[in-house]
Amino acid sequence: MATIKDVARLAGVGVGTASRVISGKGSFSKDAADRVAVAVKQLGFRPSATARALSLRSTGTIGVFVPDFKGPYYGPLLHAIDTELRQYDRHMVVANGCGHDDRRQQALDGVRFLISRDCDGVIISSTALKDADFMQLRDGYPQLAVVNREVKGMRSNCFTVDHRAAGHLAARALLDQGHRRFAVVSGPTAASDNKQRLQGFFDALGEAGLEAAQVPVEDGDFTAESGWEAVERLLARGQAFTALFCANDQMAMGALSCLQHRGIAVPRQVSVLGYDDTDVAAFLSPRLTSVHIPVDEMGLNACRMLLNSCYGMTLKISREFEPTVVQRDSVAKP
């Protein structure tokens, strides 16, 4: 394999000149650049990423931790980050939670793996980590950005939507259609963003004179299977409801399937409203009304923050992300 010394020897220039030509940094003549280009092509020379990282004290990589590679939620997030990094000749290294430990330990292991791979910065999306975990990670590794979570003491590093306001919007979308009998499929009770969206949802119901204690709630784990099972339990209770709020689209998909399997027409008998507005929402039957959470924009701006702090760029950053309700076919008047 050809080295930079081989290129310099064939081009008849010094190693420093060859290095400056190949990196595009520093001064060199056009004649030297032309001769180095010919030598590079003739030798099939490829610059060493390791040598480049050592000389620049940078690997040119940003690490990203997401809890899971399955499902439609994290795809847009990863796509937005990778597209932005490629634009500036940087790259993404991704880890997810795996193993037999609990989700918090999986997240800690995943983030530490990315740090151990000398990523210049790390983006974290996790509801399993505690605020103290984020603070401890940042103390030892300051180039962190957090997506879909607000961490106390790290607000400038966080890129998230107001989930409480988004939950309020979800309830209003159903109340405005005239619904008064509700049921809820919740996500994991320990997840902070799940707590916030449900708090906003029940706040809106309270403002409309409805008591939270009168609304049956069944827990899921953000999977379609858990949405199906939660609806089975809701129906077994025997409490009538005309509107069902699911804390994410995956559970809403399972809920829709279960209702239709049981012969309950959506939206004629029960309206169903999801959360996140993932790609799948527009292609369900009926097409799912959902609260749109701009996770791709949150990821993009987290990425830009690290590009600025790690590489001295001056990209514009936004921390304002507006949730909206996307009306489709699964919600109608009772």
Secondary structure as GFF3:
##gff-version 3
##sequence-region A 1 334
A	DSSP	alpha_helix	4	11	.	.	.	ID=ss1
A	DSSP	alpha_helix	15	23	.	.	.	ID=ss2
A	DSSP	alpha_helix	30	43	.	.	.	ID=ss3
A	DSSP	alpha_helix	49	56	.	.	.	ID=ss4
A	DSSP	beta_strand	61	66	.	.	.	ID=ss5
A	DSSP	alpha_helix	74	87	.	.	.	ID=ss6
A	DSSP	beta_strand	91	96	.	.	.	ID=ss7
A	DSSP	alpha_helix	103	116	.	.	.	ID=ss8
A	DSSP	beta_strand	121	124	.	.	.	ID=ss9
A	DSSP	alpha_helix	131	140	.	.	.	ID=ss10
A	DSSP	beta_strand	144	147	.	.	.	ID=ss11
A	DSSP	three_ten_helix	155	157	.	.	.	ID=ss12
A	DSSP	beta_strand	158	159	.	.	.	ID=ss13
A	DSSP	alpha_helix	163	175	.	.	.	ID=ss14
A	DSSP	beta_strand	182	186	.	.	.	ID=ss15
A	DSSP	alpha_helix	192	207	.	.	.	ID=ss16
A	DSSP	three_ten_helix	212	214	.	.	.	ID=ss17
A	DSSP	beta_strand	217	219	.	.	.	ID=ss18
A	DSSP	alpha_helix	224	237	.	.	.	ID=ss19
A	DSSP	beta_strand	243	246	.	.	.	ID=ss20
A	DSSP	alpha_helix	249	261	.	.	.	ID=ss21
A	DSSP	beta_strand	271	276	.	.	.	ID=ss22
A	DSSP	three_ten_helix	279	283	.	.	.	ID=ss23
A	DSSP	beta_strand	289	292	.	.	.	ID=ss24
A	DSSP	alpha_helix	295	311	.	.	.	ID=ss25
A	DSSP	beta_strand	324	326	.	.	.	ID=ss26
###
